[in-house]
């Protein structure tokens, strides 16, 4: 850790959104969002390089993405919500 950032407390870590259904306050939009919406918009803005979107290179979106990916990696499984959606989508194709 460098000297310019403040240490992260355990409360701050536990307050970060981890599930797709978690709701948090977006600093840049100034409203409450589902983590799923944040990740979708962040990934689309950056993958498509849409610089006009507030989500393009958003620091909060980047942290949310890293935390979500790290949570999935530490458990060795994808989030249960993702599996549920994948299974539900497979059942609709019949």
C-alpha positions as protocol buffer text, in pm:
chain_id: "A"
residue {
  index: 1
  type: UNK
  ca { x: 0 y: 0 z: 0 }
}
residue {
  index: 2
  type: UNK
  ca { x: 133 y: 344 z: -85 }
}
residue {
  index: 3
  type: UNK
  ca { x: 129 y: 643 z: 147 }
}
residue {
  index: 4
  type: UNK
  ca { x: -140 y: 833 z: -46 }
}
residue {
  index: 5
  type: UNK
  ca { x: -433 y: 598 z: 13 }
}
residue {
  index: 6
  type: UNK
  ca { x: -610 y: 551 z: 343 }
}
residue {
  index: 7
  type: UNK
  ca { x: -632 y: 203 z: 491 }
}
residue {
  index: 8
  type: UNK
  ca { x: -954 y: 17 z: 422 }
}
residue {
  index: 9
  type: UNK
  ca { x: -1151 y: -83 z: 729 }
}
residue {
  index: 10
  type: UNK
  ca { x: -1333 y: -412 z: 769 }
}
residue {
  index: 11
  type: UNK
  ca { x: -1666 y: -223 z: 771 }
}
residue {
  index: 12
  type: UNK
  ca { x: -1581 y: -58 z: 437 }
}
residue {
  index: 13
  type: UNK
  ca { x: -1497 y: -395 z: 284 }
}
residue {
  index: 14
  type: UNK
  ca { x: -1817 y: -559 z: 408 }
}
residue {
  index: 15
  type: UNK
  ca { x: -2028 y: -262 z: 287 }
}
residue {
  index: 16
  type: UNK
  ca { x: -1914 y: -302 z: -75 }
}
residue {
  index: 17
  type: UNK
  ca { x: -2166 y: -462 z: -310 }
}
residue {
  index: 18
  type: UNK
  ca { x: -2084 y: -827 z: -385 }
}
residue {
  index: 19
  type: UNK
  ca { x: -2401 y: -983 z: -524 }
}
residue {
  index: 20
  type: UNK
  ca { x: -2569 y: -879 z: -846 }
}
residue {
  index: 21
  type: UNK
  ca { x: -2883 y: -795 z: -648 }
}
residue {
  index: 22
  type: UNK
  ca { x: -2697 y: -569 z: -401 }
}
residue {
  index: 23
  type: UNK
  ca { x: -2793 y: -201 z: -413 }
}
residue {
  index: 24
  type: UNK
  ca { x: -2540 y: 76 z: -354 }
}
residue {
  index: 25
  type: UNK
  ca { x: -2514 y: 453 z: -407 }
}
residue {
  index: 26
  type: UNK
  ca { x: -2334 y: 540 z: -729 }
}
residue {
  index: 27
  type: UNK
  ca { x: -2109 y: 840 z: -660 }
}
residue {
  index: 28
  type: UNK
  ca { x: -2108 y: 953 z: -1023 }
}
residue {
  index: 29
  type: UNK
  ca { x: -2478 y: 916 z: -1104 }
}
residue {
  index: 30
  type: UNK
  ca { x: -2589 y: 1025 z: -760 }
}
residue {
  index: 31
  type: UNK
  ca { x: -2848 y: 749 z: -724 }
}
residue {
  index: 32
  type: UNK
  ca { x: -2899 y: 397 z: -598 }
}
residue {
  index: 33
  type: UNK
  ca { x: -2813 y: 118 z: -844 }
}
residue {
  index: 34
  type: UNK
  ca { x: -2809 y: -258 z: -852 }
}
residue {
  index: 35
  type: UNK
  ca { x: -2457 y: -397 z: -881 }
}
residue {
  index: 36
  type: UNK
  ca { x: -2573 y: -580 z: -1195 }
}
residue {
  index: 37
  type: UNK
  ca { x: -2664 y: -247 z: -1361 }
}
residue {
  index: 38
  type: UNK
  ca { x: -2333 y: -93 z: -1261 }
}
residue {
  index: 39
  type: UNK
  ca { x: -2131 y: -384 z: -1398 }
}
residue {
  index: 40
  type: UNK
  ca { x: -2330 y: -395 z: -1724 }
}
residue {
  index: 41
  type: UNK
  ca { x: -2294 y: -21 z: -1786 }
}
residue {
  index: 42
  type: UNK
  ca { x: -1928 y: -14 z: -1682 }
}
residue {
  index: 43
  type: UNK
  ca { x: -1836 y: -306 z: -1905 }
}
residue {
  index: 44
  type: UNK
  ca { x: -2031 y: -171 z: -2204 }
}
residue {
  index: 45
  type: UNK
  ca { x: -1889 y: 182 z: -2173 }
}
residue {
  index: 46
  type: UNK
  ca { x: -1533 y: 54 z: -2154 }
}
residue {
  index: 47
  type: UNK
  ca { x: -1552 y: -237 z: -2398 }
}
residue {
  index: 48
  type: UNK
  ca { x: -1719 y: -17 z: -2660 }
}
residue {
  index: 49
  type: UNK
  ca { x: -1510 y: 287 z: -2563 }
}
residue {
  index: 50
  type: UNK
  ca { x: -1815 y: 510 z: -2523 }
}
residue {
  index: 51
  type: UNK
  ca { x: -1646 y: 807 z: -2360 }
}
residue {
  index: 52
  type: UNK
  ca { x: -1969 y: 1003 z: -2340 }
}
residue {
  index: 53
  type: UNK
  ca { x: -2105 y: 758 z: -2079 }
}
residue {
  index: 54
  type: UNK
  ca { x: -2041 y: 854 z: -1718 }
}
residue {
  index: 55
  type: UNK
  ca { x: -1942 y: 489 z: -1663 }
}
residue {
  index: 56
  type: UNK
  ca { x: -1642 y: 510 z: -1898 }
}
residue {
  index: 57
  type: UNK
  ca { x: -1330 y: 458 z: -1683 }
}
residue {
  index: 58
  type: UNK
  ca { x: -1538 y: 506 z: -1367 }
}
residue {
  index: 59
  type: UNK
  ca { x: -1319 y: 437 z: -1063 }
}
residue {
  index: 60
  type: UNK
  ca { x: -1614 y: 311 z: -855 }
}
residue {
  index: 61
  type: UNK
  ca { x: -1727 y: 79 z: -1135 }
}
residue {
  index: 62
  type: UNK
  ca { x: -1373 y: -56 z: -1165 }
}
residue {
  index: 63
  type: UNK
  ca { x: -1359 y: -129 z: -794 }
}
residue {
  index: 64
  type: UNK
  ca { x: -1703 y: -293 z: -807 }
}
residue {
  index: 65
  type: UNK
  ca { x: -1590 y: -513 z: -1096 }
}
residue {
  index: 66
  type: UNK
  ca { x: -1268 y: -613 z: -918 }
}
residue {
  index: 67
  type: UNK
  ca { x: -1452 y: -693 z: -594 }
}
residue {
  index: 68
  type: UNK
  ca { x: -1718 y: -896 z: -774 }
}
residue {
  index: 69
  type: UNK
  ca { x: -1456 y: -1094 z: -967 }
}
residue {
  index: 70
  type: UNK
  ca { x: -1241 y: -1147 z: -657 }
}
residue {
  index: 71
  type: UNK
  ca { x: -1541 y: -1274 z: -460 }
}
residue {
  index: 72
  type: UNK
  ca { x: -1619 y: -1527 z: -733 }
}
residue {
  index: 73
  type: UNK
  ca { x: -1253 y: -1631 z: -754 }
}
residue {
  index: 74
  type: UNK
  ca { x: -1210 y: -1683 z: -379 }
}
residue {
  index: 75
  type: UNK
  ca { x: -1503 y: -1922 z: -363 }
}
residue {
  index: 76
  type: UNK
  ca { x: -1392 y: -2104 z: -675 }
}
residue {
  index: 77
  type: UNK
  ca { x: -1745 y: -2081 z: -814 }
}
residue {
  index: 78
  type: UNK
  ca { x: -1944 y: -1826 z: -1003 }
}
residue {
  index: 79
  type: UNK
  ca { x: -2195 y: -1630 z: -802 }
}
residue {
  index: 80
  type: UNK
  ca { x: -2511 y: -1834 z: -738 }
}
residue {
  index: 81
  type: UNK
  ca { x: -2718 y: -1565 z: -908 }
}
residue {
  index: 82
  type: UNK
  ca { x: -2524 y: -1607 z: -1233 }
}
residue {
  index: 83
  type: UNK
  ca { x: -2571 y: -1984 z: -1226 }
}
residue {
  index: 84
  type: UNK
  ca { x: -2942 y: -1937 z: -1157 }
}
residue {
  index: 85
  type: UNK
  ca { x: -2978 y: -1707 z: -1456 }
}
residue {
  index: 86
  type: UNK
  ca { x: -2781 y: -1941 z: -1683 }
}
residue {
  index: 87
  type: UNK
  ca { x: -2993 y: -2239 z: -1581 }
}
residue {
  index: 88
  type: UNK
  ca { x: -3315 y: -2040 z: -1621 }
}
residue {
  index: 89
  type: UNK
  ca { x: -3205 y: -1925 z: -1968 }
}
residue {
  index: 90
  type: UNK
  ca { x: -3132 y: -2282 z: -2072 }
}
residue {
  index: 91
  type: UNK
  ca { x: -3479 y: -2388 z: -1965 }
}
residue {
  index: 92
  type: UNK
  ca { x: -3643 y: -2117 z: -2176 }
}
residue {
  index: 93
  type: UNK
  ca { x: -3488 y: -2244 z: -2501 }
}
residue {
  index: 94
  type: UNK
  ca { x: -3706 y: -2560 z: -2506 }
}
